[in-house]
Structure formats: C-alpha cells, structure tokens
Amino acid sequence: MKQLIILLLTISLWVPLQGQPVTEGQQIPPGAVVYSLPRTCMRIVAEAVYVNFNPGPYARYARKFLGIDAGQAKTTTYELSRVEMTPMLEADPHQLYVVNLSTANAQPWFLQLTSQGLVLLSDAYASKENNWRFPSLDVSPDVSDAGIIENLKEERTTLYRSQVRGREVSAIPVQQTQLVEKTLEQRAEEAARKIFELRNMRFAIITGDTDAVYSGEAMGAAVEEMRRMEEEYLKLFLGETTTGKTHLSTDVLPDPDNTRYVAFRFSETEGLLPFGNVGGRPILLEIDTSAEETIPRLLADESRIRTGLRLYYRQPVITLVRLTDGQKELLQARIPVYQKGPVLNFIIN
C-alpha cells in the first residue's frame, strides 16, 4: 500500500511536466514553458482612387459666353483600384499548452516545430498592427475668381439739379461717377472676353501677325504664359478636378464554423468604409469549404507509451479563399487555415 501511494505521488508530479492544455488559474511548474498553437489571420489592404470635382463660380454662364457645358455640382466619386490579401500567423490564445524543455533532446524538436509554424511561443506574435487606417482626403479649396477678375467698376450716372431764374425753373445735368460691385454675370462676361483675347494674342504671336518681335525662348515663354492665364480663366467656368488615393487595412480572423465574413464596405460616394458602416455595399471574404482537403482521422495507439515528452501541434487545412464584390470576384487564393485543422500530438522519448 505504501508503494502504491508513492507511485501515485510520483505520477502526480510527473504529469505537469508533460505537454498538456493550460487551464484557468493553473500553476506553472518552474522550468516549464507555455506555448500556443498558431491560427491564421487574413490581412486585407484595399486601395481606392477618388475624383473630386469643384465647380467654377461662372459655371452657369459657360454655355452663354463660351458655348460649352460645365458641371455645376460639387461631387466626389470613388473607384476600387487594388485589393491585396495576405495570410498571417499569430498565437491562438485559446490553445495554450505547457511543457518542460529541460531535457537535452526536447528543446531542438520544439524549436524546429516553431520555425515550421506548427508551434508558436506565446510571445512570438508575428502579425503586424491591425488598426484601421483612414488617410484624410486631400480636400481642394473651392474655385474662386478672387484676384483674377476685378470686383468693382466705375458707373457714371446723370443727376439733375434745379436752377431758378426769375419765373423759370430749369434742370441742369450733373455727371456723377461712383464705384459699384459687378454682378456675377458681368464678371463672367469679362472673364470670357479675356479668354478670347488671350487666344487671339497667342495666335497672332505664333503666326507672326503682330508688331511685337519674339525670338527664341522669348516666344515660347510668352505663349506658355498666355496658356497658363487662359487656364486660370477657364477654371472659373469649368471648375477644377483633383484625384488621389485612399487606403484601408483590416484583419479578418476565420473561425471553425463560419465561411463568410464582411471584410469591409465600399461606396462610390463615401469610399472605403469599415465593415460595421452600413453606408456601403459589403465586400465579402468567403472560405470555400468544399475545396478543403480533408485530413483523415488518425488514432494513435498510446497504450504502450508510458514515458516521454508530449508535444501538441496543429495541422492546417488548405482552403480556397475568395474576396467578392457582389457577383464580381476580386481575388482568390489557396490559404492554409490552422484553426480549421485538428490538434495532434507526438511523444519524444
């Protein structure tokens, strides 16, 4: 009986040193190492190109003075230009195991498994930051005619004053000049007139139909300056268009049960949006379960194995992952998903 008690005590001290799952509040023996199994995380980086249009202040008069149509509403449109998906490994906090690596032959095996991605230490988190990143949109200022077209003009009016001579009263005209603000249509008419004047001057210089003499670089500089001034005036009618790019980065963590996830959302007017914003249509990440390579169920005969160091590892399942925008497939890739695979183990004698 005494020998049986000693044997049971020996086994109870031996068990914590073997590889086993870690439970809540468990005390880790000195010299033991806690490691975790890997899980797969999908990092998705999306890029959208935006076009921002600011109408000119004279847009409504473009047809009247220039004979062309111009947009009159401020708009911003987005187009999804690039999507990248990268599988990344990270430690699974729900699959923790404790093992004693003090023996001489155990540590090399454990490190080899770590380098292969089958076993990860709890502090070997290999993923990058997974914060949402929304670069601010480069908002261009509204198109203005300030400093280009004079805002004031001289206006002459004729006033009459009464002059009494005897019994006669006569009206004497008096000229008066004052500065008044031009209307928007008057400023638009002046800008259109300057556009045609610049075109005529440039044509005269190029054809030589001018009294001024230009040669060499002087002619090129004069023509270029007139072209620049014409573009400034045209901008007052046609507005200004700016383009740029925005980026979004997010991580999707598959679980063993679900096969569809909303990675992010996209809108032609709002651009790239987080998955929780219902203002855009969903961009789905789909894991095709029918494409999974089934791993056979293996049962090891451990009845003869009484001693040794047990190590747990996770066998990934190769899946076909797609990223779709409605009926349009953006990309697909074969990716090993560790958390969908079985947890296996072996014993080092």
matplotlib code that plots the C-alpha trace (Angstrom):
import matplotlib.pyplot as plt

x = [0.0, 2.8, 4.5, 1.2, 0.9, 4.5, 3.8, 0.7, 2.6, 5.3, 2.8, 1.1, 4.4, 5.2, 2.0, 2.5, 5.9, 4.2, 2.7, -0.9, -3.5, -3.4, -6.4, -7.6, -5.7, -3.2, 0.2, 3.1, 6.0, 9.4, 11.3, 8.2, 7.3, 3.9, 3.4, 0.4, -0.7, -0.9, -4.0, -4.4, -5.5, -6.3, -4.8, -6.6, -5.3, -7.6, -6.9, -9.5, -9.0, -11.1, -12.0, -13.1, -14.7, -15.3, -17.4, -16.3, -18.2, -19.2, -20.3, -23.9, -22.7, -20.4, -23.0, -23.9, -20.4, -18.2, -20.7, -19.7, -21.4, -19.8, -20.7, -22.4, -22.5, -19.6, -19.0, -16.6, -16.5, -14.5, -13.4, -11.9, -8.5, -6.5, -7.0, -4.4, -4.9, -2.0, -2.4, -0.6, 0.1, -0.5, -0.6, -4.0, -4.8, -7.4, -4.8, -2.2, 0.0, 2.7, 5.7, 9.1, 12.0, 14.8, 15.7, 18.5, 16.6, 13.4, 14.4, 15.7, 12.5, 10.4, 12.4, 12.2, 8.4, 8.4, 10.3, 7.8, 4.8, 3.3, 4.0, 4.3, 5.5, 3.0, 5.3, 6.1, 3.2, 4.3, 1.4, 1.6, -0.7, -4.3, -5.7, -8.0, -6.1, -8.1, -5.8, -7.5, -8.9, -7.0, -9.8, -9.2, -10.4, -13.4, -12.6, -12.7, -12.3, -10.7, -7.7, -8.4, -11.4, -11.9, -14.9, -15.6, -16.4, -17.0, -20.5, -21.5, -24.9, -26.5, -28.3, -30.3, -30.4, -33.0, -32.0, -34.4, -34.1, -36.9, -40.0, -38.3, -37.1, -34.6, -32.9, -29.2, -27.5, -24.7, -22.4, -21.5, -19.1, -19.1, -17.7, -20.2, -19.8, -20.0, -22.7, -21.7, -22.8, -20.7, -17.6, -18.3, -18.6, -15.3, -13.5, -14.9, -13.8, -10.2, -10.2, -10.8, -8.4, -5.6, -6.4, -6.2, -2.9, -1.4, -2.5, -1.0, 2.3, 2.6, 1.6, 3.8, 0.8, 1.9, 4.1, 6.0, 9.1, 9.6, 12.5, 13.9, 12.9, 11.0, 8.3, 8.0, 7.8, 5.1, 3.0, 3.3, 2.3, -0.8, -1.7, -1.4, -3.6, -6.2, -6.4, -6.9, -9.8, -11.3, -11.1, -13.7, -16.1, -15.2, -14.1, -11.2, -10.8, -8.4, -7.5, -5.9, -5.9, -7.1, -6.2, -7.8, -6.2, -8.1, -7.7, -10.3, -10.0, -11.8, -13.4, -14.1, -17.8, -18.4, -17.5, -18.5, -17.2, -17.7, -14.1, -15.0, -17.6, -17.3, -19.4, -18.9, -19.6, -18.1, -15.1, -13.6, -15.7, -15.3, -17.4, -19.8, -20.7, -23.9, -23.4, -21.6, -22.0, -20.2, -17.0, -17.2, -14.4, -15.6, -13.9, -14.9, -15.4, -15.9, -12.3, -10.9, -8.5, -9.9, -7.5, -8.1, -8.9, -5.9, -5.9, -2.6, -2.1, -0.6, -1.2, 2.5, 3.8, 4.2, 7.2, 8.3, 7.5, 4.2, 4.1, 0.9, 0.7, -1.9, -2.4, -3.7, -6.4, -5.8, -8.9, -9.9, -10.4, -12.3, -12.8, -16.0, -17.9, -21.4, -21.1, -17.6, -14.7, -11.8, -9.3, -8.9, -6.0, -5.3, -4.5, -3.8, -6.1, -4.8, -7.8, -9.9, -7.5, -7.1, -4.9, -2.4, 0.5, 3.5, 5.8, 9.6, 11.1]
y = [0.0, 2.3, 1.7, 2.5, 5.8, 6.7, 5.7, 7.9, 10.9, 10.4, 10.3, 13.5, 15.3, 13.9, 15.0, 18.8, 18.4, 16.8, 18.8, 19.5, 22.2, 25.2, 25.8, 28.9, 29.5, 26.7, 27.0, 26.6, 24.5, 26.1, 25.5, 24.8, 26.7, 27.8, 27.8, 28.3, 26.8, 29.0, 30.4, 32.1, 35.7, 37.3, 40.8, 42.7, 46.0, 47.9, 51.0, 53.3, 56.2, 59.2, 62.1, 65.3, 68.0, 71.6, 73.7, 77.1, 80.2, 81.0, 77.5, 78.6, 81.1, 78.7, 77.9, 81.6, 83.1, 80.2, 77.8, 74.9, 72.9, 72.8, 70.9, 72.9, 70.5, 69.5, 65.8, 63.2, 59.7, 56.6, 53.5, 50.4, 50.1, 47.4, 44.8, 42.6, 39.7, 38.2, 35.3, 35.9, 33.7, 34.6, 32.8, 31.4, 32.5, 29.7, 26.9, 27.2, 24.3, 23.8, 21.7, 21.1, 21.5, 20.9, 17.6, 17.6, 16.1, 18.0, 21.6, 21.1, 19.4, 22.2, 24.9, 23.0, 22.9, 26.6, 27.5, 25.5, 27.3, 24.3, 25.5, 29.2, 30.6, 32.9, 35.9, 35.1, 37.2, 37.6, 39.7, 43.5, 46.1, 45.6, 49.1, 50.8, 53.4, 56.2, 58.8, 62.1, 63.1, 65.9, 68.4, 71.0, 74.6, 75.9, 77.6, 81.4, 84.4, 86.4, 88.3, 87.4, 89.5, 93.0, 93.1, 96.8, 99.0, 102.7, 103.6, 107.1, 108.5, 111.7, 113.7, 116.9, 119.9, 122.6, 126.2, 129.0, 132.1, 134.5, 132.6, 129.8, 126.6, 124.6, 121.2, 121.2, 117.8, 116.8, 113.9, 111.7, 108.7, 106.1, 102.6, 99.7, 96.0, 93.9, 91.3, 87.6, 87.6, 90.8, 89.2, 86.0, 88.1, 89.9, 86.5, 85.1, 88.2, 87.8, 84.2, 85.1, 88.0, 85.6, 83.1, 85.8, 87.2, 83.7, 83.0, 86.3, 85.6, 82.1, 83.3, 86.4, 88.7, 91.2, 94.3, 92.8, 90.8, 87.5, 85.2, 82.1, 81.4, 84.7, 83.4, 80.1, 81.9, 84.4, 81.6, 79.5, 82.4, 83.1, 79.4, 79.5, 82.6, 81.1, 78.0, 80.2, 81.9, 78.7, 77.2, 79.8, 78.3, 74.6, 74.1, 72.0, 68.2, 66.6, 62.9, 60.9, 57.6, 56.3, 53.1, 50.8, 47.9, 45.4, 41.8, 39.0, 36.1, 33.0, 30.7, 26.9, 27.4, 30.4, 30.6, 34.1, 37.4, 41.1, 42.3, 45.9, 48.0, 50.2, 53.1, 55.1, 58.3, 57.5, 55.3, 52.6, 52.0, 49.7, 46.6, 48.0, 51.0, 50.1, 53.1, 50.9, 47.6, 44.6, 43.2, 39.5, 37.1, 33.6, 30.4, 27.6, 24.6, 22.2, 22.9, 21.9, 19.0, 16.5, 15.3, 11.7, 11.0, 9.4, 7.4, 6.7, 3.6, 5.0, 2.0, 1.1, 4.6, 5.4, 7.8, 10.7, 14.3, 15.0, 17.9, 19.3, 20.9, 21.9, 20.6, 23.3, 22.8, 24.1, 26.2, 28.2, 31.8, 34.3, 38.1, 39.1, 42.3, 41.1, 38.8, 40.1, 38.1, 40.4, 37.7, 34.1, 32.2, 28.8, 29.5, 27.1, 27.9, 26.4, 26.9, 24.7, 21.8, 19.1, 19.3, 16.4, 15.4, 13.2, 11.9, 12.4, 9.5]
z = [0.0, 0.8, -2.5, -4.3, -2.6, -3.6, -7.2, -7.3, -5.9, -8.4, -11.3, -10.0, -10.0, -13.5, -15.2, -15.1, -16.8, -19.9, -22.7, -21.7, -22.2, -19.9, -17.7, -15.9, -12.8, -13.4, -11.6, -14.0, -12.6, -12.6, -15.8, -17.8, -21.0, -22.1, -25.8, -28.1, -31.3, -34.4, -36.1, -39.4, -39.9, -43.2, -43.7, -46.4, -47.8, -50.2, -52.3, -53.8, -56.3, -55.8, -58.2, -56.5, -58.7, -57.6, -60.0, -61.1, -59.9, -63.5, -64.4, -65.1, -67.7, -69.5, -72.2, -72.7, -73.0, -74.1, -75.8, -73.6, -70.9, -67.4, -64.2, -61.5, -58.6, -56.3, -56.5, -55.2, -56.7, -55.7, -57.6, -56.0, -57.7, -55.8, -53.2, -51.5, -49.2, -47.1, -44.7, -41.4, -38.4, -34.8, -31.5, -30.6, -27.0, -26.7, -27.5, -24.8, -23.6, -21.0, -21.5, -19.8, -22.1, -19.6, -21.2, -23.7, -26.6, -26.3, -26.9, -30.5, -31.5, -30.1, -31.8, -35.1, -34.8, -34.0, -37.2, -39.2, -37.8, -36.1, -32.6, -31.5, -28.2, -26.5, -27.0, -30.7, -32.1, -35.7, -37.0, -37.6, -36.2, -37.2, -36.7, -39.2, -41.2, -42.9, -44.6, -44.7, -48.1, -49.8, -50.0, -52.6, -52.0, -53.9, -57.2, -56.8, -59.0, -56.2, -57.5, -61.2, -62.1, -60.8, -58.5, -58.8, -61.8, -62.4, -63.1, -64.4, -63.7, -64.7, -62.0, -62.5, -60.3, -60.5, -61.3, -60.9, -63.0, -62.4, -63.0, -65.0, -63.4, -65.5, -64.9, -65.2, -65.8, -63.4, -64.2, -61.2, -61.1, -58.4, -57.8, -57.7, -57.4, -60.5, -60.8, -61.2, -64.8, -65.5, -64.1, -66.1, -69.3, -68.6, -68.0, -71.2, -73.1, -71.7, -72.7, -76.4, -76.2, -75.0, -77.7, -80.4, -79.0, -78.9, -82.4, -83.6, -81.9, -83.4, -86.9, -86.7, -87.2, -84.5, -84.3, -81.4, -82.2, -80.4, -80.9, -79.3, -75.8, -75.5, -77.9, -76.0, -72.6, -73.9, -75.4, -72.3, -70.0, -72.2, -72.0, -68.2, -67.9, -70.2, -68.0, -64.9, -66.6, -68.0, -64.5, -63.4, -65.8, -66.0, -62.3, -61.0, -60.8, -58.3, -57.9, -55.2, -53.4, -50.1, -48.3, -45.8, -43.9, -41.8, -40.5, -40.7, -38.3, -39.5, -37.0, -37.4, -38.1, -40.4, -44.0, -45.0, -43.4, -44.2, -44.7, -45.3, -47.2, -50.3, -51.6, -54.8, -52.9, -49.5, -50.5, -48.2, -45.1, -42.0, -42.0, -39.4, -41.6, -43.5, -45.8, -48.4, -50.0, -48.3, -49.7, -48.6, -47.7, -48.5, -47.5, -49.8, -47.5, -50.5, -51.6, -48.2, -48.3, -45.8, -43.2, -42.3, -38.7, -37.1, -33.8, -32.2, -30.1, -26.9, -24.7, -24.9, -24.4, -20.8, -20.7, -22.8, -23.6, -25.3, -27.8, -29.3, -32.8, -35.2, -38.7, -41.1, -43.7, -47.2, -48.2, -51.2, -50.1, -52.2, -51.9, -53.7, -54.5, -55.2, -58.2, -59.1, -57.8, -56.8, -56.0, -54.8, -53.2, -51.6, -48.0, -45.1, -42.2, -39.0, -36.8, -39.1, -38.7, -36.0, -33.0, -33.0, -30.7, -30.6, -27.8, -27.6, -25.7]

ax = plt.figure().add_subplot(projection="3d")
ax.plot(x, y, z, "-o")
ax.set_aspect("equal")
plt.show()
